[in-house]
Amino acid sequence: MRKVFKLDEIDCAVCAGKLEDAIKKLNGVQDAKINFLTQKLTLEAADEDFDAVLDAVVKLTAEVEPDCEILR
C-alpha cells in the first residue's frame, strides 16, 4: 500500500533528507520519499502492516524532527 501524508513544519531540505533516510531504515517500510517543496511524505508498506509501520514512522518523526508532524 502506498499513501501520501502532509508534513507540517519540516524546516529544510536537509532535515527532510535526514528524516527520509531514517524512515527507510524502519522495519516494514518498503519505500519512503519526502518532497520538501510540497511538504509531503509518500510511504509504502505491506497492506497488513501499514498501520503499525505508520505508527513507527510517526514516533520516529517526533524523535528525529520534533517540530515536524505527520498529518493523517
CHARMM internal coordinates of N, CA and C (Angstrom, degrees):
IC EDIT
DIST 1 N 1 CA 1.4426
DIST 1 CA 1 C 1.5253
ANGL 1 N 1 CA 1 C 108.20
DIST 1 C 2 N 1.3050
ANGL 1 CA 1 C 2 N 115.18
DIHE 1 N 1 CA 1 C 2 N 141.45
DIST 2 N 2 CA 1.4601
ANGL 1 C 2 N 2 CA 121.35
DIHE 1 CA 1 C 2 N 2 CA 177.07
DIST 2 CA 2 C 1.5185
ANGL 2 N 2 CA 2 C 108.16
DIHE 1 C 2 N 2 CA 2 C -125.71
DIST 2 C 3 N 1.3295
ANGL 2 CA 2 C 3 N 115.56
DIHE 2 N 2 CA 2 C 3 N 130.19
DIST 3 N 3 CA 1.4632
ANGL 2 C 3 N 3 CA 121.00
DIHE 2 CA 2 C 3 N 3 CA 177.58
DIST 3 CA 3 C 1.5156
ANGL 3 N 3 CA 3 C 109.36
DIHE 2 C 3 N 3 CA 3 C -135.49
DIST 3 C 4 N 1.3206
ANGL 3 CA 3 C 4 N 114.83
DIHE 3 N 3 CA 3 C 4 N 153.48
DIST 4 N 4 CA 1.4606
ANGL 3 C 4 N 4 CA 121.88
DIHE 3 CA 3 C 4 N 4 CA 179.25
DIST 4 CA 4 C 1.5260
ANGL 4 N 4 CA 4 C 108.24
DIHE 3 C 4 N 4 CA 4 C -113.52
DIST 4 C 5 N 1.3355
ANGL 4 CA 4 C 5 N 114.86
DIHE 4 N 4 CA 4 C 5 N 134.86
DIST 5 N 5 CA 1.4695
ANGL 4 C 5 N 5 CA 121.61
DIHE 4 CA 4 C 5 N 5 CA -179.18
DIST 5 CA 5 C 1.5166
ANGL 5 N 5 CA 5 C 109.80
DIHE 4 C 5 N 5 CA 5 C -125.95
DIST 5 C 6 N 1.3100
ANGL 5 CA 5 C 6 N 116.17
DIHE 5 N 5 CA 5 C 6 N 144.08
DIST 6 N 6 CA 1.4621
ANGL 5 C 6 N 6 CA 122.58
DIHE 5 CA 5 C 6 N 6 CA 175.33
DIST 6 CA 6 C 1.5223
ANGL 6 N 6 CA 6 C 108.67
DIHE 5 C 6 N 6 CA 6 C -80.05
DIST 6 C 7 N 1.3216
ANGL 6 CA 6 C 7 N 116.25
DIHE 6 N 6 CA 6 C 7 N 136.20
DIST 7 N 7 CA 1.4606
ANGL 6 C 7 N 7 CA 122.08
DIHE 6 CA 6 C 7 N 7 CA 175.55
DIST 7 CA 7 C 1.5184
ANGL 7 N 7 CA 7 C 108.62
DIHE 6 C 7 N 7 CA 7 C -102.51
DIST 7 C 8 N 1.2972
ANGL 7 CA 7 C 8 N 116.32
DIHE 7 N 7 CA 7 C 8 N 137.00
DIST 8 N 8 CA 1.4501
ANGL 7 C 8 N 8 CA 121.94
DIHE 7 CA 7 C 8 N 8 CA 178.30
DIST 8 CA 8 C 1.5259
ANGL 8 N 8 CA 8 C 108.97
DIHE 7 C 8 N 8 CA 8 C -112.07
DIST 8 C 9 N 1.3211
ANGL 8 CA 8 C 9 N 116.71
DIHE 8 N 8 CA 8 C 9 N 122.82
DIST 9 N 9 CA 1.4658
ANGL 8 C 9 N 9 CA 123.21
DIHE 8 CA 8 C 9 N 9 CA 174.85
DIST 9 CA 9 C 1.5289
ANGL 9 N 9 CA 9 C 114.91
DIHE 8 C 9 N 9 CA 9 C 73.27
DIST 9 C 10 N 1.3395
ANGL 9 CA 9 C 10 N 117.82
DIHE 9 N 9 CA 9 C 10 N 38.72
DIST 10 N 10 CA 1.4645
ANGL 9 C 10 N 10 CA 118.77
DIHE 9 CA 9 C 10 N 10 CA 168.87
DIST 10 CA 10 C 1.5239
ANGL 10 N 10 CA 10 C 105.18
DIHE 9 C 10 N 10 CA 10 C -84.19
DIST 10 C 11 N 1.3357
ANGL 10 CA 10 C 11 N 116.54
DIHE 10 N 10 CA 10 C 11 N 121.11
DIST 11 N 11 CA 1.4607
ANGL 10 C 11 N 11 CA 121.15
DIHE 10 CA 10 C 11 N 11 CA -164.79
DIST 11 CA 11 C 1.5244
ANGL 11 N 11 CA 11 C 116.11
DIHE 10 C 11 N 11 CA 11 C -80.39
DIST 11 C 12 N 1.3310
ANGL 11 CA 11 C 12 N 117.69
DIHE 11 N 11 CA 11 C 12 N -35.98
DIST 12 N 12 CA 1.4682
ANGL 11 C 12 N 12 CA 118.28
DIHE 11 CA 11 C 12 N 12 CA -175.99
DIST 12 CA 12 C 1.5228
ANGL 12 N 12 CA 12 C 110.21
DIHE 11 C 12 N 12 CA 12 C -153.14
DIST 12 C 13 N 1.3218
ANGL 12 CA 12 C 13 N 115.72
DIHE 12 N 12 CA 12 C 13 N 166.55
DIST 13 N 13 CA 1.4588
ANGL 12 C 13 N 13 CA 121.08
DIHE 12 CA 12 C 13 N 13 CA -178.88
DIST 13 CA 13 C 1.5238
ANGL 13 N 13 CA 13 C 111.76
DIHE 12 C 13 N 13 CA 13 C -64.71
DIST 13 C 14 N 1.3174
ANGL 13 CA 13 C 14 N 117.43
DIHE 13 N 13 CA 13 C 14 N -34.42
DIST 14 N 14 CA 1.4638
ANGL 13 C 14 N 14 CA 120.84
DIHE 13 CA 13 C 14 N 14 CA 178.42
DIST 14 CA 14 C 1.5281
ANGL 14 N 14 CA 14 C 109.87
DIHE 13 C 14 N 14 CA 14 C -65.28
DIST 14 C 15 N 1.3297
ANGL 14 CA 14 C 15 N 116.58
DIHE 14 N 14 CA 14 C 15 N -43.10
DIST 15 N 15 CA 1.4751
ANGL 14 C 15 N 15 CA 121.06
DIHE 14 CA 14 C 15 N 15 CA 177.28
DIST 15 CA 15 C 1.5267
ANGL 15 N 15 CA 15 C 110.36
DIHE 14 C 15 N 15 CA 15 C -61.81
DIST 15 C 16 N 1.3226
ANGL 15 CA 15 C 16 N 116.46
DIHE 15 N 15 CA 15 C 16 N -41.33
DIST 16 N 16 CA 1.4607
ANGL 15 C 16 N 16 CA 120.88
DIHE 15 CA 15 C 16 N 16 CA 179.19
DIST 16 CA 16 C 1.5259
ANGL 16 N 16 CA 16 C 110.34
DIHE 15 C 16 N 16 CA 16 C -62.50
DIST 16 C 17 N 1.3147
ANGL 16 CA 16 C 17 N 117.47
DIHE 16 N 16 CA 16 C 17 N -42.58
DIST 17 N 17 CA 1.4601
ANGL 16 C 17 N 17 CA 121.71
DIHE 16 CA 16 C 17 N 17 CA 178.63
DIST 17 CA 17 C 1.5133
ANGL 17 N 17 CA 17 C 112.11
DIHE 16 C 17 N 17 CA 17 C -64.61
DIST 17 C 18 N 1.3236
ANGL 17 CA 17 C 18 N 116.10
DIHE 17 N 17 CA 17 C 18 N -42.09
DIST 18 N 18 CA 1.4661
ANGL 17 C 18 N 18 CA 121.10
DIHE 17 CA 17 C 18 N 18 CA 178.42
DIST 18 CA 18 C 1.5280
ANGL 18 N 18 CA 18 C 110.50
DIHE 17 C 18 N 18 CA 18 C -62.23
DIST 18 C 19 N 1.3212
ANGL 18 CA 18 C 19 N 116.67
DIHE 18 N 18 CA 18 C 19 N -43.69
DIST 19 N 19 CA 1.4575
ANGL 18 C 19 N 19 CA 121.36
DIHE 18 CA 18 C 19 N 19 CA 179.67
DIST 19 CA 19 C 1.5289
ANGL 19 N 19 CA 19 C 110.69
DIHE 18 C 19 N 19 CA 19 C -66.75
DIST 19 C 20 N 1.3114
ANGL 19 CA 19 C 20 N 117.38
DIHE 19 N 19 CA 19 C 20 N -42.97
DIST 20 N 20 CA 1.4655
ANGL 19 C 20 N 20 CA 121.50
DIHE 19 CA 19 C 20 N 20 CA 178.83
DIST 20 CA 20 C 1.5271
ANGL 20 N 20 CA 20 C 110.86
DIHE 19 C 20 N 20 CA 20 C -58.86
DIST 20 C 21 N 1.3196
ANGL 20 CA 20 C 21 N 116.80
DIHE 20 N 20 CA 20 C 21 N -46.30
DIST 21 N 21 CA 1.4695
ANGL 20 C 21 N 21 CA 121.00
DIHE 20 CA 20 C 21 N 21 CA 178.91
DIST 21 CA 21 C 1.5282
ANGL 21 N 21 CA 21 C 111.37
DIHE 20 C 21 N 21 CA 21 C -60.27
DIST 21 C 22 N 1.3195
ANGL 21 CA 21 C 22 N 116.82
DIHE 21 N 21 CA 21 C 22 N -42.24
DIST 22 N 22 CA 1.4633
ANGL 21 C 22 N 22 CA 121.04
DIHE 21 CA 21 C 22 N 22 CA -179.91
DIST 22 CA 22 C 1.5317
ANGL 22 N 22 CA 22 C 111.27
DIHE 21 C 22 N 22 CA 22 C -66.08
DIST 22 C 23 N 1.3203
ANGL 22 CA 22 C 23 N 116.94
DIHE 22 N 22 CA 22 C 23 N -40.88
DIST 23 N 23 CA 1.4630
ANGL 22 C 23 N 23 CA 121.22
DIHE 22 CA 22 C 23 N 23 CA 179.79
DIST 23 CA 23 C 1.5238
ANGL 23 N 23 CA 23 C 110.39
DIHE 22 C 23 N 23 CA 23 C -64.01
DIST 23 C 24 N 1.3180
ANGL 23 CA 23 C 24 N 117.23
DIHE 23 N 23 CA 23 C 24 N -41.51
DIST 24 N 24 CA 1.4659
ANGL 23 C 24 N 24 CA 121.09
DIHE 23 CA 23 C 24 N 24 CA -178.74
DIST 24 CA 24 C 1.5284
ANGL 24 N 24 CA 24 C 112.40
DIHE 23 C 24 N 24 CA 24 C -61.64
DIST 24 C 25 N 1.3264
ANGL 24 CA 24 C 25 N 117.77
DIHE 24 N 24 CA 24 C 25 N -23.21
DIST 25 N 25 CA 1.4628
ANGL 24 C 25 N 25 CA 121.74
DIHE 24 CA 24 C 25 N 25 CA -178.81
DIST 25 CA 25 C 1.5270
ANGL 25 N 25 CA 25 C 113.05
DIHE 24 C 25 N 25 CA 25 C -84.05
DIST 25 C 26 N 1.3246
ANGL 25 CA 25 C 26 N 117.77
DIHE 25 N 25 CA 25 C 26 N -10.68
DIST 26 N 26 CA 1.4635
ANGL 25 C 26 N 26 CA 120.91
DIHE 25 CA 25 C 26 N 26 CA -179.45
DIST 26 CA 26 C 1.5236
ANGL 26 N 26 CA 26 C 111.01
DIHE 25 C 26 N 26 CA 26 C -69.65
DIST 26 C 27 N 1.3333
ANGL 26 CA 26 C 27 N 116.23
DIHE 26 N 26 CA 26 C 27 N 142.81
DIST 27 N 27 CA 1.4663
ANGL 26 C 27 N 27 CA 121.15
DIHE 26 CA 26 C 27 N 27 CA 175.01
DIST 27 CA 27 C 1.5175
ANGL 27 N 27 CA 27 C 109.94
DIHE 26 C 27 N 27 CA 27 C -61.45
DIST 27 C 28 N 1.3193
ANGL 27 CA 27 C 28 N 115.89
DIHE 27 N 27 CA 27 C 28 N 134.17
DIST 28 N 28 CA 1.4601
ANGL 27 C 28 N 28 CA 121.27
DIHE 27 CA 27 C 28 N 28 CA 177.17
DIST 28 CA 28 C 1.5130
ANGL 28 N 28 CA 28 C 114.53
DIHE 27 C 28 N 28 CA 28 C 94.74
DIST 28 C 29 N 1.3191
ANGL 28 CA 28 C 29 N 117.77
DIHE 28 N 28 CA 28 C 29 N -15.32
DIST 29 N 29 CA 1.4587
ANGL 28 C 29 N 29 CA 120.65
DIHE 28 CA 28 C 29 N 29 CA 179.26
DIST 29 CA 29 C 1.5251
ANGL 29 N 29 CA 29 C 108.41
DIHE 28 C 29 N 29 CA 29 C -81.40
DIST 29 C 30 N 1.3281
ANGL 29 CA 29 C 30 N 116.10
DIHE 29 N 29 CA 29 C 30 N 119.10
DIST 30 N 30 CA 1.4570
ANGL 29 C 30 N 30 CA 120.50
DIHE 29 CA 29 C 30 N 30 CA 177.55
DIST 30 CA 30 C 1.5214
ANGL 30 N 30 CA 30 C 110.25
DIHE 29 C 30 N 30 CA 30 C -84.07
DIST 30 C 31 N 1.3291
ANGL 30 CA 30 C 31 N 116.41
DIHE 30 N 30 CA 30 C 31 N -37.67
DIST 31 N 31 CA 1.4630
ANGL 30 C 31 N 31 CA 121.48
DIHE 30 CA 30 C 31 N 31 CA 176.51
DIST 31 CA 31 C 1.5217
ANGL 31 N 31 CA 31 C 108.77
DIHE 30 C 31 N 31 CA 31 C -162.56
DIST 31 C 32 N 1.3143
ANGL 31 CA 31 C 32 N 115.09
DIHE 31 N 31 CA 31 C 32 N 152.84
DIST 32 N 32 CA 1.4626
ANGL 31 C 32 N 32 CA 121.53
DIHE 31 CA 31 C 32 N 32 CA 176.51
DIST 32 CA 32 C 1.5122
ANGL 32 N 32 CA 32 C 108.33
DIHE 31 C 32 N 32 CA 32 C -149.38
DIST 32 C 33 N 1.3177
ANGL 32 CA 32 C 33 N 115.81
DIHE 32 N 32 CA 32 C 33 N 137.72
DIST 33 N 33 CA 1.4608
ANGL 32 C 33 N 33 CA 121.30
DIHE 32 CA 32 C 33 N 33 CA 176.92
DIST 33 CA 33 C 1.5265
ANGL 33 N 33 CA 33 C 108.02
DIHE 32 C 33 N 33 CA 33 C -138.15
DIST 33 C 34 N 1.3192
ANGL 33 CA 33 C 34 N 115.01
DIHE 33 N 33 CA 33 C 34 N 135.17
DIST 34 N 34 CA 1.4618
ANGL 33 C 34 N 34 CA 120.10
DIHE 33 CA 33 C 34 N 34 CA 174.56
DIST 34 CA 34 C 1.5162
ANGL 34 N 34 CA 34 C 107.54
DIHE 33 C 34 N 34 CA 34 C -116.27
DIST 34 C 35 N 1.3201
ANGL 34 CA 34 C 35 N 115.29
DIHE 34 N 34 CA 34 C 35 N 126.41
DIST 35 N 35 CA 1.4546
ANGL 34 C 35 N 35 CA 121.09
DIHE 34 CA 34 C 35 N 35 CA 175.03
DIST 35 CA 35 C 1.5246
ANGL 35 N 35 CA 35 C 106.96
DIHE 34 C 35 N 35 CA 35 C -103.09
DIST 35 C 36 N 1.3243
ANGL 35 CA 35 C 36 N 115.70
DIHE 35 N 35 CA 35 C 36 N 108.76
DIST 36 N 36 CA 1.4582
ANGL 35 C 36 N 36 CA 120.05
DIHE 35 CA 35 C 36 N 36 CA -177.07
DIST 36 CA 36 C 1.5273
ANGL 36 N 36 CA 36 C 111.91
DIHE 35 C 36 N 36 CA 36 C -63.48
DIST 36 C 37 N 1.3240
ANGL 36 CA 36 C 37 N 117.38
DIHE 36 N 36 CA 36 C 37 N -40.28
DIST 37 N 37 CA 1.4687
ANGL 36 C 37 N 37 CA 120.38
DIHE 36 CA 36 C 37 N 37 CA -176.96
DIST 37 CA 37 C 1.5231
ANGL 37 N 37 CA 37 C 112.84
DIHE 36 C 37 N 37 CA 37 C -63.87
DIST 37 C 38 N 1.3305
ANGL 37 CA 37 C 38 N 116.54
DIHE 37 N 37 CA 37 C 38 N -39.72
DIST 38 N 38 CA 1.4675
ANGL 37 C 38 N 38 CA 119.03
DIHE 37 CA 37 C 38 N 38 CA -179.82
DIST 38 CA 38 C 1.5220
ANGL 38 N 38 CA 38 C 112.13
DIHE 37 C 38 N 38 CA 38 C -93.95
DIST 38 C 39 N 1.3594
ANGL 38 CA 38 C 39 N 116.32
DIHE 38 N 38 CA 38 C 39 N -7.06
DIST 39 N 39 CA 1.4601
ANGL 38 C 39 N 39 CA 121.81
DIHE 38 CA 38 C 39 N 39 CA 179.57
DIST 39 CA 39 C 1.5272
ANGL 39 N 39 CA 39 C 110.98
DIHE 38 C 39 N 39 CA 39 C 60.00
DIST 39 C 40 N 1.3578
ANGL 39 CA 39 C 40 N 116.35
DIHE 39 N 39 CA 39 C 40 N 45.46
DIST 40 N 40 CA 1.4579
ANGL 39 C 40 N 40 CA 120.56
DIHE 39 CA 39 C 40 N 40 CA -178.04
DIST 40 CA 40 C 1.5205
ANGL 40 N 40 CA 40 C 111.38
DIHE 39 C 40 N 40 CA 40 C -128.18
DIST 40 C 41 N 1.3308
ANGL 40 CA 40 C 41 N 114.58
DIHE 40 N 40 CA 40 C 41 N 144.84
DIST 41 N 41 CA 1.4555
ANGL 40 C 41 N 41 CA 123.69
DIHE 40 CA 40 C 41 N 41 CA 174.65
DIST 41 CA 41 C 1.5197
ANGL 41 N 41 CA 41 C 107.95
DIHE 40 C 41 N 41 CA 41 C -111.50
DIST 41 C 42 N 1.3314
ANGL 41 CA 41 C 42 N 116.08
DIHE 41 N 41 CA 41 C 42 N 125.98
DIST 42 N 42 CA 1.4575
ANGL 41 C 42 N 42 CA 121.56
DIHE 41 CA 41 C 42 N 42 CA 172.20
DIST 42 CA 42 C 1.5164
ANGL 42 N 42 CA 42 C 106.46
DIHE 41 C 42 N 42 CA 42 C -104.92
DIST 42 C 43 N 1.3106
ANGL 42 CA 42 C 43 N 116.34
DIHE 42 N 42 CA 42 C 43 N 119.79
DIST 43 N 43 CA 1.4584
ANGL 42 C 43 N 43 CA 122.38
DIHE 42 CA 42 C 43 N 43 CA -175.95
DIST 43 CA 43 C 1.5114
ANGL 43 N 43 CA 43 C 109.33
DIHE 42 C 43 N 43 CA 43 C -119.20
DIST 43 C 44 N 1.3361
ANGL 43 CA 43 C 44 N 115.01
DIHE 43 N 43 CA 43 C 44 N 133.45
DIST 44 N 44 CA 1.4594
ANGL 43 C 44 N 44 CA 120.91
DIHE 43 CA 43 C 44 N 44 CA 178.87
DIST 44 CA 44 C 1.5283
ANGL 44 N 44 CA 44 C 109.03
DIHE 43 C 44 N 44 CA 44 C -125.63
DIST 44 C 45 N 1.3365
ANGL 44 CA 44 C 45 N 115.25
DIHE 44 N 44 CA 44 C 45 N 128.43
DIST 45 N 45 CA 1.4652
ANGL 44 C 45 N 45 CA 122.45
DIHE 44 CA 44 C 45 N 45 CA 178.77
DIST 45 CA 45 C 1.5267
ANGL 45 N 45 CA 45 C 107.94
DIHE 44 C 45 N 45 CA 45 C -154.65
DIST 45 C 46 N 1.3309
ANGL 45 CA 45 C 46 N 116.02
DIHE 45 N 45 CA 45 C 46 N 164.44
DIST 46 N 46 CA 1.4643
ANGL 45 C 46 N 46 CA 120.67
DIHE 45 CA 45 C 46 N 46 CA 178.29
DIST 46 CA 46 C 1.5287
ANGL 46 N 46 CA 46 C 109.96
DIHE 45 C 46 N 46 CA 46 C -60.69
DIST 46 C 47 N 1.3294
ANGL 46 CA 46 C 47 N 115.61
DIHE 46 N 46 CA 46 C 47 N 143.47
DIST 47 N 47 CA 1.4692
ANGL 46 C 47 N 47 CA 120.81
DIHE 46 CA 46 C 47 N 47 CA -177.36
DIST 47 CA 47 C 1.5261
ANGL 47 N 47 CA 47 C 112.46
DIHE 46 C 47 N 47 CA 47 C -53.31
DIST 47 C 48 N 1.3259
ANGL 47 CA 47 C 48 N 116.49
DIHE 47 N 47 CA 47 C 48 N -46.22
DIST 48 N 48 CA 1.4598
ANGL 47 C 48 N 48 CA 119.87
DIHE 47 CA 47 C 48 N 48 CA -174.59
DIST 48 CA 48 C 1.5252
ANGL 48 N 48 CA 48 C 113.06
DIHE 47 C 48 N 48 CA 48 C -71.87
DIST 48 C 49 N 1.3140
ANGL 48 CA 48 C 49 N 117.13
DIHE 48 N 48 CA 48 C 49 N -18.91
DIST 49 N 49 CA 1.4681
ANGL 48 C 49 N 49 CA 121.64
DIHE 48 CA 48 C 49 N 49 CA -179.13
DIST 49 CA 49 C 1.5292
ANGL 49 N 49 CA 49 C 113.51
DIHE 48 C 49 N 49 CA 49 C -106.28
DIST 49 C 50 N 1.3208
ANGL 49 CA 49 C 50 N 117.29
DIHE 49 N 49 CA 49 C 50 N -1.15
DIST 50 N 50 CA 1.4612
ANGL 49 C 50 N 50 CA 119.84
DIHE 49 CA 49 C 50 N 50 CA -168.05
DIST 50 CA 50 C 1.5257
ANGL 50 N 50 CA 50 C 113.28
DIHE 49 C 50 N 50 CA 50 C -58.99
DIST 50 C 51 N 1.3184
ANGL 50 CA 50 C 51 N 118.15
DIHE 50 N 50 CA 50 C 51 N -45.49
DIST 51 N 51 CA 1.4711
ANGL 50 C 51 N 51 CA 120.68
DIHE 50 CA 50 C 51 N 51 CA -177.15
DIST 51 CA 51 C 1.5290
ANGL 51 N 51 CA 51 C 111.31
DIHE 50 C 51 N 51 CA 51 C -62.88
DIST 51 C 52 N 1.3300
ANGL 51 CA 51 C 52 N 117.00
DIHE 51 N 51 CA 51 C 52 N -41.86
DIST 52 N 52 CA 1.4691
ANGL 51 C 52 N 52 CA 120.79
DIHE 51 CA 51 C 52 N 52 CA 179.17
DIST 52 CA 52 C 1.5266
ANGL 52 N 52 CA 52 C 110.47
DIHE 51 C 52 N 52 CA 52 C -66.97
DIST 52 C 53 N 1.3199
ANGL 52 CA 52 C 53 N 116.51
DIHE 52 N 52 CA 52 C 53 N -40.54
DIST 53 N 53 CA 1.4659
ANGL 52 C 53 N 53 CA 120.31
DIHE 52 CA 52 C 53 N 53 CA 178.39
DIST 53 CA 53 C 1.5252
ANGL 53 N 53 CA 53 C 110.01
DIHE 52 C 53 N 53 CA 53 C -64.59
DIST 53 C 54 N 1.3197
ANGL 53 CA 53 C 54 N 117.16
DIHE 53 N 53 CA 53 C 54 N -43.00
DIST 54 N 54 CA 1.4645
ANGL 53 C 54 N 54 CA 120.56
DIHE 53 CA 53 C 54 N 54 CA 179.08
DIST 54 CA 54 C 1.5251
ANGL 54 N 54 CA 54 C 110.93
DIHE 53 C 54 N 54 CA 54 C -61.90
DIST 54 C 55 N 1.3106
ANGL 54 CA 54 C 55 N 117.68
DIHE 54 N 54 CA 54 C 55 N -41.38
DIST 55 N 55 CA 1.4684
ANGL 54 C 55 N 55 CA 120.47
DIHE 54 CA 54 C 55 N 55 CA 176.95
DIST 55 CA 55 C 1.5277
ANGL 55 N 55 CA 55 C 110.92
DIHE 54 C 55 N 55 CA 55 C -60.39
DIST 55 C 56 N 1.3372
ANGL 55 CA 55 C 56 N 116.64
DIHE 55 N 55 CA 55 C 56 N -41.39
DIST 56 N 56 CA 1.4693
ANGL 55 C 56 N 56 CA 120.79
DIHE 55 CA 55 C 56 N 56 CA 177.94
DIST 56 CA 56 C 1.5212
ANGL 56 N 56 CA 56 C 111.15
DIHE 55 C 56 N 56 CA 56 C -65.50
DIST 56 C 57 N 1.3242
ANGL 56 CA 56 C 57 N 116.98
DIHE 56 N 56 CA 56 C 57 N -37.90
DIST 57 N 57 CA 1.4712
ANGL 56 C 57 N 57 CA 121.53
DIHE 56 CA 56 C 57 N 57 CA 178.37
DIST 57 CA 57 C 1.5244
ANGL 57 N 57 CA 57 C 110.20
DIHE 56 C 57 N 57 CA 57 C -65.51
DIST 57 C 58 N 1.3273
ANGL 57 CA 57 C 58 N 117.39
DIHE 57 N 57 CA 57 C 58 N -43.00
DIST 58 N 58 CA 1.4707
ANGL 57 C 58 N 58 CA 121.35
DIHE 57 CA 57 C 58 N 58 CA 179.01
DIST 58 CA 58 C 1.5259
ANGL 58 N 58 CA 58 C 109.97
DIHE 57 C 58 N 58 CA 58 C -61.78
DIST 58 C 59 N 1.3236
ANGL 58 CA 58 C 59 N 116.86
DIHE 58 N 58 CA 58 C 59 N -43.98
DIST 59 N 59 CA 1.4653
ANGL 58 C 59 N 59 CA 120.84
DIHE 58 CA 58 C 59 N 59 CA 179.38
DIST 59 CA 59 C 1.5281
ANGL 59 N 59 CA 59 C 111.13
DIHE 58 C 59 N 59 CA 59 C -64.31
DIST 59 C 60 N 1.3201
ANGL 59 CA 59 C 60 N 116.73
DIHE 59 N 59 CA 59 C 60 N -44.33
DIST 60 N 60 CA 1.4596
ANGL 59 C 60 N 60 CA 121.33
DIHE 59 CA 59 C 60 N 60 CA 178.91
DIST 60 CA 60 C 1.5248
ANGL 60 N 60 CA 60 C 111.14
DIHE 59 C 60 N 60 CA 60 C -62.67
DIST 60 C 61 N 1.3094
ANGL 60 CA 60 C 61 N 116.61
DIHE 60 N 60 CA 60 C 61 N -41.21
DIST 61 N 61 CA 1.4709
ANGL 60 C 61 N 61 CA 120.93
DIHE 60 CA 60 C 61 N 61 CA 179.58
DIST 61 CA 61 C 1.5183
ANGL 61 N 61 CA 61 C 110.56
DIHE 60 C 61 N 61 CA 61 C -59.94
DIST 61 C 62 N 1.3284
ANGL 61 CA 61 C 62 N 117.03
DIHE 61 N 61 CA 61 C 62 N -41.22
DIST 62 N 62 CA 1.4661
ANGL 61 C 62 N 62 CA 121.19
DIHE 61 CA 61 C 62 N 62 CA 178.62
DIST 62 CA 62 C 1.5273
ANGL 62 N 62 CA 62 C 111.32
DIHE 61 C 62 N 62 CA 62 C -63.54
DIST 62 C 63 N 1.3234
ANGL 62 CA 62 C 63 N 116.93
DIHE 62 N 62 CA 62 C 63 N -31.86
DIST 63 N 63 CA 1.4687
ANGL 62 C 63 N 63 CA 120.78
DIHE 62 CA 62 C 63 N 63 CA 179.49
DIST 63 CA 63 C 1.5314
ANGL 63 N 63 CA 63 C 112.03
DIHE 62 C 63 N 63 CA 63 C -78.82
DIST 63 C 64 N 1.3427
ANGL 63 CA 63 C 64 N 116.75
DIHE 63 N 63 CA 63 C 64 N -44.36
DIST 64 N 64 CA 1.4646
ANGL 63 C 64 N 64 CA 121.48
DIHE 63 CA 63 C 64 N 64 CA -174.61
DIST 64 CA 64 C 1.5192
ANGL 64 N 64 CA 64 C 111.46
DIHE 63 C 64 N 64 CA 64 C -78.52
DIST 64 C 65 N 1.3217
ANGL 64 CA 64 C 65 N 117.06
DIHE 64 N 64 CA 64 C 65 N -44.13
DIST 65 N 65 CA 1.4738
ANGL 64 C 65 N 65 CA 123.63
DIHE 64 CA 64 C 65 N 65 CA -178.32
DIST 65 CA 65 C 1.5235
ANGL 65 N 65 CA 65 C 109.05
DIHE 64 C 65 N 65 CA 65 C -131.08
DIST 65 C 66 N 1.3312
ANGL 65 CA 65 C 66 N 118.28
DIHE 65 N 65 CA 65 C 66 N 82.57
DIST 66 N 66 CA 1.4714
ANGL 65 C 66 N 66 CA 121.21
DIHE 65 CA 65 C 66 N 66 CA -173.52
DIST 66 CA 66 C 1.5355
ANGL 66 N 66 CA 66 C 114.94
DIHE 65 C 66 N 66 CA 66 C -57.74
DIST 66 C 67 N 1.3312
ANGL 66 CA 66 C 67 N 117.57
DIHE 66 N 66 CA 66 C 67 N -26.81
DIST 67 N 67 CA 1.4632
ANGL 66 C 67 N 67 CA 120.11
DIHE 66 CA 66 C 67 N 67 CA -179.14
DIST 67 CA 67 C 1.5339
ANGL 67 N 67 CA 67 C 112.36
DIHE 66 C 67 N 67 CA 67 C -80.95
DIST 67 C 68 N 1.3259
ANGL 67 CA 67 C 68 N 117.01
DIHE 67 N 67 CA 67 C 68 N -16.73
DIST 68 N 68 CA 1.4591
ANGL 67 C 68 N 68 CA 121.76
DIHE 67 CA 67 C 68 N 68 CA -175.65
DIST 68 CA 68 C 1.5228
ANGL 68 N 68 CA 68 C 110.23
DIHE 67 C 68 N 68 CA 68 C -88.38
DIST 68 C 69 N 1.3259
ANGL 68 CA 68 C 69 N 114.98
DIHE 68 N 68 CA 68 C 69 N 141.55
DIST 69 N 69 CA 1.4600
ANGL 68 C 69 N 69 CA 120.73
DIHE 68 CA 68 C 69 N 69 CA 178.42
DIST 69 CA 69 C 1.5327
ANGL 69 N 69 CA 69 C 108.64
DIHE 68 C 69 N 69 CA 69 C -132.15
DIST 69 C 70 N 1.3264
ANGL 69 CA 69 C 70 N 115.32
DIHE 69 N 69 CA 69 C 70 N 138.63
DIST 70 N 70 CA 1.4670
ANGL 69 C 70 N 70 CA 120.44
DIHE 69 CA 69 C 70 N 70 CA 174.87
DIST 70 CA 70 C 1.5194
ANGL 70 N 70 CA 70 C 107.01
DIHE 69 C 70 N 70 CA 70 C -91.47
DIST 70 C 71 N 1.3126
ANGL 70 CA 70 C 71 N 115.92
DIHE 70 N 70 CA 70 C 71 N 119.20
DIST 71 N 71 CA 1.4671
ANGL 70 C 71 N 71 CA 121.50
DIHE 70 CA 70 C 71 N 71 CA -179.20
DIST 71 CA 71 C 1.5190
ANGL 71 N 71 CA 71 C 108.81
DIHE 70 C 71 N 71 CA 71 C -88.41
DIST 71 C 72 N 1.3194
ANGL 71 CA 71 C 72 N 116.67
DIHE 71 N 71 CA 71 C 72 N 120.83
DIST 72 N 72 CA 1.4712
ANGL 71 C 72 N 72 CA 121.12
DIHE 71 CA 71 C 72 N 72 CA -177.79
DIST 72 CA 72 C 1.4930
ANGL 72 N 72 CA 72 C 111.08
DIHE 71 C 72 N 72 CA 72 C -94.39
END
COOR INIT
IC SEED 1 N 1 CA 1 C
IC BUILD
